[in-house]
Structure formats: C-alpha cells, structure tokens
C-alpha cells in the first residue's frame, strides 16, 4: 500500500508530465490495468488506451481525495465542484 507522501508524489509527477507534455512520464503514472472514469459514461480501460488519449489531456488541477479500496487498489476524486 502506498503512503500519503507516495500518493502526493504520483499526483505531482502526473501534473508535471501533462504541463511539460511528457508522454513517457505521464504513461509511467498509470498501472497496466488502470481504468479512468472521465464522467458522463466515458471510461477508458487499460494503460494503453489511456495513454493513447494523451494528446487530448488538459491540465486543470483542483483539490481532490485519494481513498484506498483494497490493499493494492485506490480511487481518486479530483474536481472543481467542491
């Protein structure tokens, strides 16, 4: 299980990669079996599918929360709605 510091570092590396348009660094922040729920029924499954969408990524960082679902699974929420 990751520590809060490790989770924070992951978010920082993710954001840094998007801002610098570094596809390889951004790809390294995703697990092979990742699922990305973009809302409104838009779900991307698997690292390859997620990374294929890199050119469409826009960086808008808001406060969020990371919750551990199981020993090796986490869920994150990051939005501007409060």
mmCIF file of the N, C-alpha and C atoms, coordinates in Angstrom:
data_MODEL
# 
_entry.id   MODEL 
# 
loop_
_atom_site.group_PDB 
_atom_site.id 
_atom_site.type_symbol 
_atom_site.label_atom_id 
_atom_site.label_alt_id 
_atom_site.label_comp_id 
_atom_site.label_asym_id 
_atom_site.label_entity_id 
_atom_site.label_seq_id 
_atom_site.pdbx_PDB_ins_code 
_atom_site.Cartn_x 
_atom_site.Cartn_y 
_atom_site.Cartn_z 
_atom_site.occupancy 
_atom_site.B_iso_or_equiv 
_atom_site.pdbx_formal_charge 
_atom_site.auth_seq_id 
_atom_site.auth_comp_id 
_atom_site.auth_asym_id 
_atom_site.auth_atom_id 
_atom_site.pdbx_PDB_model_num 
ATOM 1   N N  . UNK A 1 1  ? 0.841   -1.172 0.000   1.00 0.00 ? 1  UNK A N  1 
ATOM 2   C CA . UNK A 1 1  ? 0.000   0.000  0.000   1.00 0.00 ? 1  UNK A CA 1 
ATOM 3   C C  . UNK A 1 1  ? 0.891   1.242  0.000   1.00 0.00 ? 1  UNK A C  1 
ATOM 4   N N  . UNK A 1 2  ? 0.511   2.230  -0.732  1.00 0.00 ? 2  UNK A N  1 
ATOM 5   C CA . UNK A 1 2  ? 1.267   3.473  -0.824  1.00 0.00 ? 2  UNK A CA 1 
ATOM 6   C C  . UNK A 1 2  ? 1.022   4.350  0.391   1.00 0.00 ? 2  UNK A C  1 
ATOM 7   N N  . UNK A 1 3  ? 2.002   5.200  0.664   1.00 0.00 ? 3  UNK A N  1 
ATOM 8   C CA . UNK A 1 3  ? 1.865   6.170  1.745   1.00 0.00 ? 3  UNK A CA 1 
ATOM 9   C C  . UNK A 1 3  ? 1.286   7.461  1.179   1.00 0.00 ? 3  UNK A C  1 
ATOM 10  N N  . UNK A 1 4  ? 0.777   8.343  2.039   1.00 0.00 ? 4  UNK A N  1 
ATOM 11  C CA . UNK A 1 4  ? 0.292   9.636  1.545   1.00 0.00 ? 4  UNK A CA 1 
ATOM 12  C C  . UNK A 1 4  ? 1.377   10.413 0.783   1.00 0.00 ? 4  UNK A C  1 
ATOM 13  N N  . UNK A 1 5  ? 2.609   10.318 1.206   1.00 0.00 ? 5  UNK A N  1 
ATOM 14  C CA . UNK A 1 5  ? 3.700   11.010 0.514   1.00 0.00 ? 5  UNK A CA 1 
ATOM 15  C C  . UNK A 1 5  ? 3.906   10.427 -0.885  1.00 0.00 ? 5  UNK A C  1 
ATOM 16  N N  . UNK A 1 6  ? 3.859   9.102  -1.000  1.00 0.00 ? 6  UNK A N  1 
ATOM 17  C CA . UNK A 1 6  ? 3.996   8.463  -2.314  1.00 0.00 ? 6  UNK A CA 1 
ATOM 18  C C  . UNK A 1 6  ? 2.838   8.846  -3.232  1.00 0.00 ? 6  UNK A C  1 
ATOM 19  N N  . UNK A 1 7  ? 1.636   8.910  -2.683  1.00 0.00 ? 7  UNK A N  1 
ATOM 20  C CA . UNK A 1 7  ? 0.475   9.309  -3.477  1.00 0.00 ? 7  UNK A CA 1 
ATOM 21  C C  . UNK A 1 7  ? 0.605   10.756 -3.950  1.00 0.00 ? 7  UNK A C  1 
ATOM 22  N N  . UNK A 1 8  ? 1.056   11.621 -3.065  1.00 0.00 ? 8  UNK A N  1 
ATOM 23  C CA . UNK A 1 8  ? 1.259   13.020 -3.428  1.00 0.00 ? 8  UNK A CA 1 
ATOM 24  C C  . UNK A 1 8  ? 2.313   13.142 -4.523  1.00 0.00 ? 8  UNK A C  1 
ATOM 25  N N  . UNK A 1 9  ? 3.384   12.371 -4.406  1.00 0.00 ? 9  UNK A N  1 
ATOM 26  C CA . UNK A 1 9  ? 4.428   12.385 -5.422  1.00 0.00 ? 9  UNK A CA 1 
ATOM 27  C C  . UNK A 1 9  ? 3.884   11.928 -6.775  1.00 0.00 ? 9  UNK A C  1 
ATOM 28  N N  . UNK A 1 10 ? 3.038   10.915 -6.774  1.00 0.00 ? 10 UNK A N  1 
ATOM 29  C CA . UNK A 1 10 ? 2.433   10.425 -8.012  1.00 0.00 ? 10 UNK A CA 1 
ATOM 30  C C  . UNK A 1 10 ? 1.614   11.531 -8.684  1.00 0.00 ? 10 UNK A C  1 
ATOM 31  N N  . UNK A 1 11 ? 0.807   12.232 -7.904  1.00 0.00 ? 11 UNK A N  1 
ATOM 32  C CA . UNK A 1 11 ? -0.010  13.322 -8.447  1.00 0.00 ? 11 UNK A CA 1 
ATOM 33  C C  . UNK A 1 11 ? 0.890   14.420 -9.008  1.00 0.00 ? 11 UNK A C  1 
ATOM 34  N N  . UNK A 1 12 ? 1.962   14.752 -8.303  1.00 0.00 ? 12 UNK A N  1 
ATOM 35  C CA . UNK A 1 12 ? 2.884   15.789 -8.787  1.00 0.00 ? 12 UNK A CA 1 
ATOM 36  C C  . UNK A 1 12 ? 3.556   15.368 -10.093 1.00 0.00 ? 12 UNK A C  1 
ATOM 37  N N  . UNK A 1 13 ? 3.980   14.089 -10.185 1.00 0.00 ? 13 UNK A N  1 
ATOM 38  C CA . UNK A 1 13 ? 4.607   13.604 -11.422 1.00 0.00 ? 13 UNK A CA 1 
ATOM 39  C C  . UNK A 1 13 ? 3.607   13.618 -12.573 1.00 0.00 ? 13 UNK A C  1 
ATOM 40  N N  . UNK A 1 14 ? 2.364   13.219 -12.302 1.00 0.00 ? 14 UNK A N  1 
ATOM 41  C CA . UNK A 1 14 ? 1.301   13.250 -13.308 1.00 0.00 ? 14 UNK A CA 1 
ATOM 42  C C  . UNK A 1 14 ? 1.117   14.678 -13.833 1.00 0.00 ? 14 UNK A C  1 
ATOM 43  N N  . UNK A 1 15 ? 0.907   15.622 -12.918 1.00 0.00 ? 15 UNK A N  1 
ATOM 44  C CA . UNK A 1 15 ? 0.671   17.018 -13.314 1.00 0.00 ? 15 UNK A CA 1 
ATOM 45  C C  . UNK A 1 15 ? 1.870   17.601 -14.056 1.00 0.00 ? 15 UNK A C  1 
ATOM 46  N N  . UNK A 1 16 ? 3.068   17.342 -13.571 1.00 0.00 ? 16 UNK A N  1 
ATOM 47  C CA . UNK A 1 16 ? 4.278   17.832 -14.216 1.00 0.00 ? 16 UNK A CA 1 
ATOM 48  C C  . UNK A 1 16 ? 4.387   17.307 -15.640 1.00 0.00 ? 16 UNK A C  1 
ATOM 49  N N  . UNK A 1 17 ? 4.079   16.032 -15.831 1.00 0.00 ? 17 UNK A N  1 
ATOM 50  C CA . UNK A 1 17 ? 4.156   15.433 -17.164 1.00 0.00 ? 17 UNK A CA 1 
ATOM 51  C C  . UNK A 1 17 ? 3.167   16.076 -18.123 1.00 0.00 ? 17 UNK A C  1 
ATOM 52  N N  . UNK A 1 18 ? 1.957   16.362 -17.652 1.00 0.00 ? 18 UNK A N  1 
ATOM 53  C CA . UNK A 1 18 ? 0.957   16.986 -18.519 1.00 0.00 ? 18 UNK A CA 1 
ATOM 54  C C  . UNK A 1 18 ? 1.403   18.389 -18.909 1.00 0.00 ? 18 UNK A C  1 
ATOM 55  N N  . UNK A 1 19 ? 1.856   19.163 -17.933 1.00 0.00 ? 19 UNK A N  1 
ATOM 56  C CA . UNK A 1 19 ? 2.276   20.542 -18.200 1.00 0.00 ? 19 UNK A CA 1 
ATOM 57  C C  . UNK A 1 19 ? 3.453   20.574 -19.180 1.00 0.00 ? 19 UNK A C  1 
ATOM 58  N N  . UNK A 1 20 ? 4.382   19.628 -19.030 1.00 0.00 ? 20 UNK A N  1 
ATOM 59  C CA . UNK A 1 20 ? 5.563   19.591 -19.904 1.00 0.00 ? 20 UNK A CA 1 
ATOM 60  C C  . UNK A 1 20 ? 5.337   18.778 -21.173 1.00 0.00 ? 20 UNK A C  1 
ATOM 61  N N  . UNK A 1 21 ? 4.126   18.212 -21.320 1.00 0.00 ? 21 UNK A N  1 
ATOM 62  C CA . UNK A 1 21 ? 3.779   17.384 -22.480 1.00 0.00 ? 21 UNK A CA 1 
ATOM 63  C C  . UNK A 1 21 ? 4.744   16.204 -22.641 1.00 0.00 ? 21 UNK A C  1 
ATOM 64  N N  . UNK A 1 22 ? 5.037   15.560 -21.514 1.00 0.00 ? 22 UNK A N  1 
ATOM 65  C CA . UNK A 1 22 ? 5.953   14.415 -21.478 1.00 0.00 ? 22 UNK A CA 1 
ATOM 66  C C  . UNK A 1 22 ? 5.135   13.124 -21.419 1.00 0.00 ? 22 UNK A C  1 
ATOM 67  N N  . UNK A 1 23 ? 4.856   12.570 -22.589 1.00 0.00 ? 23 UNK A N  1 
ATOM 68  C CA . UNK A 1 23 ? 4.023   11.372 -22.693 1.00 0.00 ? 23 UNK A CA 1 
ATOM 69  C C  . UNK A 1 23 ? 4.599   10.205 -21.898 1.00 0.00 ? 23 UNK A C  1 
ATOM 70  N N  . UNK A 1 24 ? 5.916   9.987  -21.960 1.00 0.00 ? 24 UNK A N  1 
ATOM 71  C CA . UNK A 1 24 ? 6.524   8.851  -21.264 1.00 0.00 ? 24 UNK A CA 1 
ATOM 72  C C  . UNK A 1 24 ? 6.382   8.964  -19.751 1.00 0.00 ? 24 UNK A C  1 
ATOM 73  N N  . UNK A 1 25 ? 6.624   10.166 -19.214 1.00 0.00 ? 25 UNK A N  1 
ATOM 74  C CA . UNK A 1 25 ? 6.475   10.353 -17.769 1.00 0.00 ? 25 UNK A CA 1 
ATOM 75  C C  . UNK A 1 25 ? 5.020   10.165 -17.360 1.00 0.00 ? 25 UNK A C  1 
ATOM 76  N N  . UNK A 1 26 ? 4.094   10.689 -18.163 1.00 0.00 ? 26 UNK A N  1 
ATOM 77  C CA . UNK A 1 26 ? 2.672   10.553 -17.852 1.00 0.00 ? 26 UNK A CA 1 
ATOM 78  C C  . UNK A 1 26 ? 2.263   9.089  -17.887 1.00 0.00 ? 26 UNK A C  1 
ATOM 79  N N  . UNK A 1 27 ? 2.723   8.365  -18.897 1.00 0.00 ? 27 UNK A N  1 
ATOM 80  C CA . UNK A 1 27 ? 2.399   6.936  -19.016 1.00 0.00 ? 27 UNK A CA 1 
ATOM 81  C C  . UNK A 1 27 ? 2.890   6.166  -17.793 1.00 0.00 ? 27 UNK A C  1 
ATOM 82  N N  . UNK A 1 28 ? 4.023   6.576  -17.240 1.00 0.00 ? 28 UNK A N  1 
ATOM 83  C CA . UNK A 1 28 ? 4.592   5.884  -16.081 1.00 0.00 ? 28 UNK A CA 1 
ATOM 84  C C  . UNK A 1 28 ? 3.753   6.052  -14.821 1.00 0.00 ? 28 UNK A C  1 
ATOM 85  N N  . UNK A 1 29 ? 2.795   6.968  -14.831 1.00 0.00 ? 29 UNK A N  1 
ATOM 86  C CA . UNK A 1 29 ? 1.946   7.163  -13.648 1.00 0.00 ? 29 UNK A CA 1 
ATOM 87  C C  . UNK A 1 29 ? 0.718   6.247  -13.653 1.00 0.00 ? 29 UNK A C  1 
ATOM 88  N N  . UNK A 1 30 ? 0.524   5.459  -14.723 1.00 0.00 ? 30 UNK A N  1 
ATOM 89  C CA . UNK A 1 30 ? -0.642  4.588  -14.844 1.00 0.00 ? 30 UNK A CA 1 
ATOM 90  C C  . UNK A 1 30 ? -0.260  3.127  -14.671 1.00 0.00 ? 30 UNK A C  1 
ATOM 91  N N  . UNK A 1 31 ? -1.078  2.380  -13.954 1.00 0.00 ? 31 UNK A N  1 
ATOM 92  C CA . UNK A 1 31 ? -0.902  0.927  -13.820 1.00 0.00 ? 31 UNK A CA 1 
ATOM 93  C C  . UNK A 1 31 ? -1.392  0.250  -15.106 1.00 0.00 ? 31 UNK A C  1 
ATOM 94  N N  . UNK A 1 32 ? -0.844  -0.911 -15.448 1.00 0.00 ? 32 UNK A N  1 
ATOM 95  C CA . UNK A 1 32 ? -1.255  -1.605 -16.673 1.00 0.00 ? 32 UNK A CA 1 
ATOM 96  C C  . UNK A 1 32 ? -2.767  -1.881 -16.743 1.00 0.00 ? 32 UNK A C  1 
ATOM 97  N N  . UNK A 1 33 ? -3.388  -2.144 -15.605 1.00 0.00 ? 33 UNK A N  1 
ATOM 98  C CA . UNK A 1 33 ? -4.821  -2.465 -15.586 1.00 0.00 ? 33 UNK A CA 1 
ATOM 99  C C  . UNK A 1 33 ? -5.688  -1.289 -15.124 1.00 0.00 ? 33 UNK A C  1 
ATOM 100 N N  . UNK A 1 34 ? -5.177  -0.073 -15.295 1.00 0.00 ? 34 UNK A N  1 
ATOM 101 C CA . UNK A 1 34 ? -5.896  1.123  -14.852 1.00 0.00 ? 34 UNK A CA 1 
ATOM 102 C C  . UNK A 1 34 ? -7.217  1.305  -15.599 1.00 0.00 ? 34 UNK A C  1 
ATOM 103 N N  . UNK A 1 35 ? -8.174  1.926  -14.910 1.00 0.00 ? 35 UNK A N  1 
ATOM 104 C CA . UNK A 1 35 ? -9.435  2.346  -15.519 1.00 0.00 ? 35 UNK A CA 1 
ATOM 105 C C  . UNK A 1 35 ? -9.609  3.816  -15.161 1.00 0.00 ? 35 UNK A C  1 
ATOM 106 N N  . UNK A 1 36 ? -9.905  4.637  -16.148 1.00 0.00 ? 36 UNK A N  1 
ATOM 107 C CA . UNK A 1 36 ? -10.055 6.070  -15.923 1.00 0.00 ? 36 UNK A CA 1 
ATOM 108 C C  . UNK A 1 36 ? -11.489 6.452  -16.235 1.00 0.00 ? 36 UNK A C  1 
ATOM 109 N N  . UNK A 1 37 ? -12.235 6.833  -15.202 1.00 0.00 ? 37 UNK A N  1 
ATOM 110 C CA . UNK A 1 37 ? -13.625 7.254  -15.347 1.00 0.00 ? 37 UNK A CA 1 
ATOM 111 C C  . UNK A 1 37 ? -13.644 8.770  -15.507 1.00 0.00 ? 37 UNK A C  1 
ATOM 112 N N  . UNK A 1 38 ? -13.937 9.226  -16.713 1.00 0.00 ? 38 UNK A N  1 
ATOM 113 C CA . UNK A 1 38 ? -13.934 10.646 -17.026 1.00 0.00 ? 38 UNK A CA 1 
ATOM 114 C C  . UNK A 1 38 ? -15.293 11.302 -16.772 1.00 0.00 ? 38 UNK A C  1 
ATOM 115 N N  . UNK A 1 39 ? -16.242 10.518 -16.299 1.00 0.00 ? 39 UNK A N  1 
ATOM 116 C CA . UNK A 1 39 ? -17.581 11.041 -16.037 1.00 0.00 ? 39 UNK A CA 1 
ATOM 117 C C  . UNK A 1 39 ? -18.467 10.958 -17.267 1.00 0.00 ? 39 UNK A C  1 
ATOM 118 N N  . UNK A 1 40 ? -19.750 11.102 -17.048 1.00 0.00 ? 40 UNK A N  1 
ATOM 119 C CA . UNK A 1 40 ? -20.751 11.077 -18.119 1.00 0.00 ? 40 UNK A CA 1 
ATOM 120 C C  . UNK A 1 40 ? -20.639 9.831  -18.986 1.00 0.00 ? 40 UNK A C  1 
ATOM 121 N N  . UNK A 1 41 ? -20.310 8.697  -18.354 1.00 0.00 ? 41 UNK A N  1 
ATOM 122 C CA . UNK A 1 41 ? -20.241 7.434  -19.066 1.00 0.00 ? 41 UNK A CA 1 
ATOM 123 C C  . UNK A 1 41 ? -18.975 7.191  -19.866 1.00 0.00 ? 41 UNK A C  1 
ATOM 124 N N  . UNK A 1 42 ? -18.028 8.097  -19.783 1.00 0.00 ? 42 UNK A N  1 
ATOM 125 C CA . UNK A 1 42 ? -16.777 7.949  -20.523 1.00 0.00 ? 42 UNK A CA 1 
ATOM 126 C C  . UNK A 1 42 ? -15.751 7.256  -19.631 1.00 0.00 ? 42 UNK A C  1 
ATOM 127 N N  . UNK A 1 43 ? -15.436 5.998  -19.949 1.00 0.00 ? 43 UNK A N  1 
ATOM 128 C CA . UNK A 1 43 ? -14.469 5.221  -19.175 1.00 0.00 ? 43 UNK A CA 1 
ATOM 129 C C  . UNK A 1 43 ? -13.420 4.667  -20.129 1.00 0.00 ? 43 UNK A C  1 
ATOM 130 N N  . UNK A 1 44 ? -12.172 4.870  -19.785 1.00 0.00 ? 44 UNK A N  1 
ATOM 131 C CA . UNK A 1 44 ? -11.073 4.321  -20.566 1.00 0.00 ? 44 UNK A CA 1 
ATOM 132 C C  . UNK A 1 44 ? -10.487 3.164  -19.773 1.00 0.00 ? 44 UNK A C  1 
ATOM 133 N N  . UNK A 1 45 ? -10.290 2.024  -20.406 1.00 0.00 ? 45 UNK A N  1 
ATOM 134 C CA . UNK A 1 45 ? -9.792  0.843  -19.719 1.00 0.00 ? 45 UNK A CA 1 
ATOM 135 C C  . UNK A 1 45 ? -8.434  0.416  -20.231 1.00 0.00 ? 45 UNK A C  1 
ATOM 136 N N  . UNK A 1 46 ? -7.490  0.254  -19.310 1.00 0.00 ? 46 UNK A N  1 
ATOM 137 C CA . UNK A 1 46 ? -6.153  -0.207 -19.647 1.00 0.00 ? 46 UNK A CA 1 
ATOM 138 C C  . UNK A 1 46 ? -5.210  0.943  -19.937 1.00 0.00 ? 46 UNK A C  1 
ATOM 139 N N  . UNK A 1 47 ? -3.974  0.770  -19.522 1.00 0.00 ? 47 UNK A N  1 
ATOM 140 C CA . UNK A 1 47 ? -2.953  1.806  -19.678 1.00 0.00 ? 47 UNK A CA 1 
ATOM 141 C C  . UNK A 1 47 ? -2.788  2.223  -21.137 1.00 0.00 ? 47 UNK A C  1 
ATOM 142 N N  . UNK A 1 48 ? -2.766  1.253  -22.043 1.00 0.00 ? 48 UNK A N  1 
ATOM 143 C CA . UNK A 1 48 ? -2.545  1.579  -23.452 1.00 0.00 ? 48 UNK A CA 1 
ATOM 144 C C  . UNK A 1 48 ? -3.629  2.510  -23.993 1.00 0.00 ? 48 UNK A C  1 
ATOM 145 N N  . UNK A 1 49 ? -4.879  2.219  -23.690 1.00 0.00 ? 49 UNK A N  1 
ATOM 146 C CA . UNK A 1 49 ? -5.984  3.069  -24.155 1.00 0.00 ? 49 UNK A CA 1 
ATOM 147 C C  . UNK A 1 49 ? -5.910  4.455  -23.533 1.00 0.00 ? 49 UNK A C  1 
ATOM 148 N N  . UNK A 1 50 ? -5.553  4.510  -22.269 1.00 0.00 ? 50 UNK A N  1 
ATOM 149 C CA . UNK A 1 50 ? -5.448  5.798  -21.578 1.00 0.00 ? 50 UNK A CA 1 
ATOM 150 C C  . UNK A 1 50 ? -4.334  6.636  -22.195 1.00 0.00 ? 50 UNK A C  1 
ATOM 151 N N  . UNK A 1 51 ? -3.165  6.038  -22.375 1.00 0.00 ? 51 UNK A N  1 
ATOM 152 C CA . UNK A 1 51 ? -2.019  6.772  -22.910 1.00 0.00 ? 51 UNK A CA 1 
ATOM 153 C C  . UNK A 1 51 ? -2.269  7.196  -24.362 1.00 0.00 ? 51 UNK A C  1 
ATOM 154 N N  . UNK A 1 52 ? -3.035  6.414  -25.108 1.00 0.00 ? 52 UNK A N  1 
ATOM 155 C CA . UNK A 1 52 ? -3.379  6.807  -26.479 1.00 0.00 ? 52 UNK A CA 1 
ATOM 156 C C  . UNK A 1 52 ? -4.137  8.134  -26.508 1.00 0.00 ? 52 UNK A C  1 
ATOM 157 N N  . UNK A 1 53 ? -4.802  8.492  -25.407 1.00 0.00 ? 53 UNK A N  1 
ATOM 158 C CA . UNK A 1 53 ? -5.547  9.746  -25.333 1.00 0.00 ? 53 UNK A CA 1 
ATOM 159 C C  . UNK A 1 53 ? -4.734  10.920 -24.819 1.00 0.00 ? 53 UNK A C  1 
ATOM 160 N N  . UNK A 1 54 ? -3.425  10.739 -24.678 1.00 0.00 ? 54 UNK A N  1 
ATOM 161 C CA . UNK A 1 54 ? -2.574  11.769 -24.076 1.00 0.00 ? 54 UNK A CA 1 
ATOM 162 C C  . UNK A 1 54 ? -2.688  13.125 -24.768 1.00 0.00 ? 54 UNK A C  1 
ATOM 163 N N  . UNK A 1 55 ? -2.768  13.154 -26.077 1.00 0.00 ? 55 UNK A N  1 
ATOM 164 C CA . UNK A 1 55 ? -2.786  14.425 -26.802 1.00 0.00 ? 55 UNK A CA 1 
ATOM 165 C C  . UNK A 1 55 ? -4.039  15.244 -26.518 1.00 0.00 ? 55 UNK A C  1 
ATOM 166 N N  . UNK A 1 56 ? -5.042  14.645 -25.893 1.00 0.00 ? 56 UNK A N  1 
ATOM 167 C CA . UNK A 1 56 ? -6.279  15.354 -25.563 1.00 0.00 ? 56 UNK A CA 1 
ATOM 168 C C  . UNK A 1 56 ? -6.311  15.855 -24.122 1.00 0.00 ? 56 UNK A C  1 
ATOM 169 N N  . UNK A 1 57 ? -5.259  15.582 -23.368 1.00 0.00 ? 57 UNK A N  1 
ATOM 170 C CA . UNK A 1 57 ? -5.234  15.929 -21.945 1.00 0.00 ? 57 UNK A CA 1 
ATOM 171 C C  . UNK A 1 57 ? -5.042  17.432 -21.760 1.00 0.00 ? 57 UNK A C  1 
ATOM 172 N N  . UNK A 1 58 ? -5.831  18.004 -20.862 1.00 0.00 ? 58 UNK A N  1 
ATOM 173 C CA . UNK A 1 58 ? -5.705  19.402 -20.477 1.00 0.00 ? 58 UNK A CA 1 
ATOM 174 C C  . UNK A 1 58 ? -5.479  19.428 -18.973 1.00 0.00 ? 58 UNK A C  1 
ATOM 175 N N  . UNK A 1 59 ? -4.540  20.229 -18.515 1.00 0.00 ? 59 UNK A N  1 
ATOM 176 C CA . UNK A 1 59 ? -4.223  20.276 -17.088 1.00 0.00 ? 59 UNK A CA 1 
ATOM 177 C C  . UNK A 1 59 ? -5.072  21.304 -16.375 1.00 0.00 ? 59 UNK A C  1 
ATOM 178 N N  . UNK A 1 60 ? -5.953  20.846 -15.519 1.00 0.00 ? 60 UNK A N  1 
ATOM 179 C CA . UNK A 1 60 ? -6.737  21.701 -14.627 1.00 0.00 ? 60 UNK A CA 1 
ATOM 180 C C  . UNK A 1 60 ? -6.695  21.004 -13.265 1.00 0.00 ? 60 UNK A C  1 
ATOM 181 N N  . UNK A 1 61 ? -5.872  21.483 -12.371 1.00 0.00 ? 61 UNK A N  1 
ATOM 182 C CA . UNK A 1 61 ? -5.706  20.825 -11.078 1.00 0.00 ? 61 UNK A CA 1 
ATOM 183 C C  . UNK A 1 61 ? -6.612  21.460 -10.027 1.00 0.00 ? 61 UNK A C  1 
ATOM 184 N N  . UNK A 1 62 ? -7.300  20.626 -9.293  1.00 0.00 ? 62 UNK A N  1 
ATOM 185 C CA . UNK A 1 62 ? -8.162  21.050 -8.197  1.00 0.00 ? 62 UNK A CA 1 
ATOM 186 C C  . UNK A 1 62 ? -7.862  20.174 -6.991  1.00 0.00 ? 62 UNK A C  1 
ATOM 187 N N  . UNK A 1 63 ? -8.379  20.581 -5.854  1.00 0.00 ? 63 UNK A N  1 
ATOM 188 C CA . UNK A 1 63 ? -8.253  19.734 -4.680  1.00 0.00 ? 63 UNK A CA 1 
ATOM 189 C C  . UNK A 1 63 ? -8.963  18.414 -4.922  1.00 0.00 ? 63 UNK A C  1 
ATOM 190 N N  . UNK A 1 64 ? -8.458  17.384 -4.336  1.00 0.00 ? 64 UNK A N  1 
ATOM 191 C CA . UNK A 1 64 ? -9.064  16.078 -4.522  1.00 0.00 ? 64 UNK A CA 1 
ATOM 192 C C  . UNK A 1 64 ? -8.817  15.187 -3.323  1.00 0.00 ? 64 UNK A C  1 
ATOM 193 N N  . UNK A 1 65 ? -9.142  13.929 -3.488  1.00 0.00 ? 65 UNK A N  1 
ATOM 194 C CA . UNK A 1 65 ? -9.006  12.967 -2.405  1.00 0.00 ? 65 UNK A CA 1 
ATOM 195 C C  . UNK A 1 65 ? -8.657  11.610 -2.986  1.00 0.00 ? 65 UNK A C  1 
ATOM 196 N N  . UNK A 1 66 ? -7.779  10.880 -2.293  1.00 0.00 ? 66 UNK A N  1 
ATOM 197 C CA . UNK A 1 66 ? -7.436  9.514  -2.669  1.00 0.00 ? 66 UNK A CA 1 
ATOM 198 C C  . UNK A 1 66 ? -7.909  8.608  -1.544  1.00 0.00 ? 66 UNK A C  1 
ATOM 199 N N  . UNK A 1 67 ? -8.680  7.585  -1.894  1.00 0.00 ? 67 UNK A N  1 
ATOM 200 C CA . UNK A 1 67 ? -9.175  6.623  -0.910  1.00 0.00 ? 67 UNK A CA 1 
ATOM 201 C C  . UNK A 1 67 ? -8.721  5.225  -1.313  1.00 0.00 ? 67 UNK A C  1 
ATOM 202 N N  . UNK A 1 68 ? -8.257  4.462  -0.358  1.00 0.00 ? 68 UNK A N  1 
ATOM 203 C CA . UNK A 1 68 ? -7.839  3.096  -0.631  1.00 0.00 ? 68 UNK A CA 1 
ATOM 204 C C  . UNK A 1 68 ? -9.050  2.176  -0.549  1.00 0.00 ? 68 UNK A C  1 
ATOM 205 N N  . UNK A 1 69 ? -9.257  1.414  -1.621  1.00 0.00 ? 69 UNK A N  1 
ATOM 206 C CA . UNK A 1 69 ? -10.381 0.492  -1.708  1.00 0.00 ? 69 UNK A CA 1 
ATOM 207 C C  . UNK A 1 69 ? -9.960  -0.884 -1.203  1.00 0.00 ? 69 UNK A C  1 
ATOM 208 N N  . UNK A 1 70 ? -8.734  -1.265 -1.498  1.00 0.00 ? 70 UNK A N  1 
ATOM 209 C CA . UNK A 1 70 ? -8.172  -2.550 -1.082  1.00 0.00 ? 70 UNK A CA 1 
ATOM 210 C C  . UNK A 1 70 ? -6.664  -2.371 -0.957  1.00 0.00 ? 70 UNK A C  1 
ATOM 211 N N  . UNK A 1 71 ? -5.969  -3.418 -0.613  1.00 0.00 ? 71 UNK A N  1 
ATOM 212 C CA . UNK A 1 71 ? -4.524  -3.322 -0.381  1.00 0.00 ? 71 UNK A CA 1 
ATOM 213 C C  . UNK A 1 71 ? -3.760  -2.739 -1.560  1.00 0.00 ? 71 UNK A C  1 
ATOM 214 N N  . UNK A 1 72 ? -4.186  -3.043 -2.777  1.00 0.00 ? 72 UNK A N  1 
ATOM 215 C CA . UNK A 1 72 ? -3.447  -2.538 -3.939  1.00 0.00 ? 72 UNK A CA 1 
ATOM 216 C C  . UNK A 1 72 ? -4.341  -1.735 -4.889  1.00 0.00 ? 72 UNK A C  1 
ATOM 217 N N  . UNK A 1 73 ? -5.462  -1.231 -4.394  1.00 0.00 ? 73 UNK A N  1 
ATOM 218 C CA . UNK A 1 73 ? -6.401  -0.501 -5.237  1.00 0.00 ? 73 UNK A CA 1 
ATOM 219 C C  . UNK A 1 73 ? -6.809  0.799  -4.557  1.00 0.00 ? 73 UNK A C  1 
ATOM 220 N N  . UNK A 1 74 ? -6.767  1.880  -5.309  1.00 0.00 ? 74 UNK A N  1 
ATOM 221 C CA . UNK A 1 74 ? -7.185  3.177  -4.793  1.00 0.00 ? 74 UNK A CA 1 
ATOM 222 C C  . UNK A 1 74 ? -8.165  3.821  -5.747  1.00 0.00 ? 74 UNK A C  1 
ATOM 223 N N  . UNK A 1 75 ? -8.964  4.719  -5.215  1.00 0.00 ? 75 UNK A N  1 
ATOM 224 C CA . UNK A 1 75 ? -9.900  5.500  -6.023  1.00 0.00 ? 75 UNK A CA 1 
ATOM 225 C C  . UNK A 1 75 ? -9.608  6.962  -5.723  1.00 0.00 ? 75 UNK A C  1 
ATOM 226 N N  . UNK A 1 76 ? -9.608  7.790  -6.764  1.00 0.00 ? 76 UNK A N  1 
ATOM 227 C CA . UNK A 1 76 ? -9.314  9.207  -6.553  1.00 0.00 ? 76 UNK A CA 1 
ATOM 228 C C  . UNK A 1 76 ? -10.429 10.066 -7.122  1.00 0.00 ? 76 UNK A C  1 
ATOM 229 N N  . UNK A 1 77 ? -10.669 11.180 -6.469  1.00 0.00 ? 77 UNK A N  1 
ATOM 230 C CA . UNK A 1 77 ? -11.617 12.162 -6.942  1.00 0.00 ? 77 UNK A CA 1 
ATOM 231 C C  . UNK A 1 77 ? -10.884 13.486 -7.028  1.00 0.00 ? 77 UNK A C  1 
ATOM 232 N N  . UNK A 1 78 ? -10.998 14.141 -8.164  1.00 0.00 ? 78 UNK A N  1 
ATOM 233 C CA . UNK A 1 78 ? -10.355 15.431 -8.331  1.00 0.00 ? 78 UNK A CA 1 
ATOM 234 C C  . UNK A 1 78 ? -11.243 16.268 -9.234  1.00 0.00 ? 78 UNK A C  1 
ATOM 235 N N  . UNK A 1 79 ? -11.906 17.258 -8.655  1.00 0.00 ? 79 UNK A N  1 
ATOM 236 C CA . UNK A 1 79 ? -12.771 18.109 -9.468  1.00 0.00 ? 79 UNK A CA 1 
ATOM 237 C C  . UNK A 1 79 ? -12.889 19.483 -8.839  1.00 0.00 ? 79 UNK A C  1 
ATOM 238 N N  . UNK A 1 80 ? -13.510 20.376 -9.533  1.00 0.00 ? 80 UNK A N  1 
ATOM 239 C CA . UNK A 1 80 ? -13.655 21.737 -9.048  1.00 0.00 ? 80 UNK A CA 1 
ATOM 240 C C  . UNK A 1 80 ? -15.014 22.046 -8.473  1.00 0.00 ? 80 UNK A C  1 
ATOM 241 N N  . UNK A 1 81 ? -15.795 21.022 -8.206  1.00 0.00 ? 81 UNK A N  1 
ATOM 242 C CA . UNK A 1 81 ? -17.153 21.258 -7.732  1.00 0.00 ? 81 UNK A CA 1 
ATOM 243 C C  . UNK A 1 81 ? -17.262 21.302 -6.214  1.00 0.00 ? 81 UNK A C  1 
ATOM 244 N N  . UNK A 1 82 ? -16.117 21.237 -5.532  1.00 0.00 ? 82 UNK A N  1 
ATOM 245 C CA . UNK A 1 82 ? -16.159 21.326 -4.074  1.00 0.00 ? 82 UNK A CA 1 
ATOM 246 C C  . UNK A 1 82 ? -16.070 20.055 -3.486  1.00 0.00 ? 82 UNK A C  1 
# 
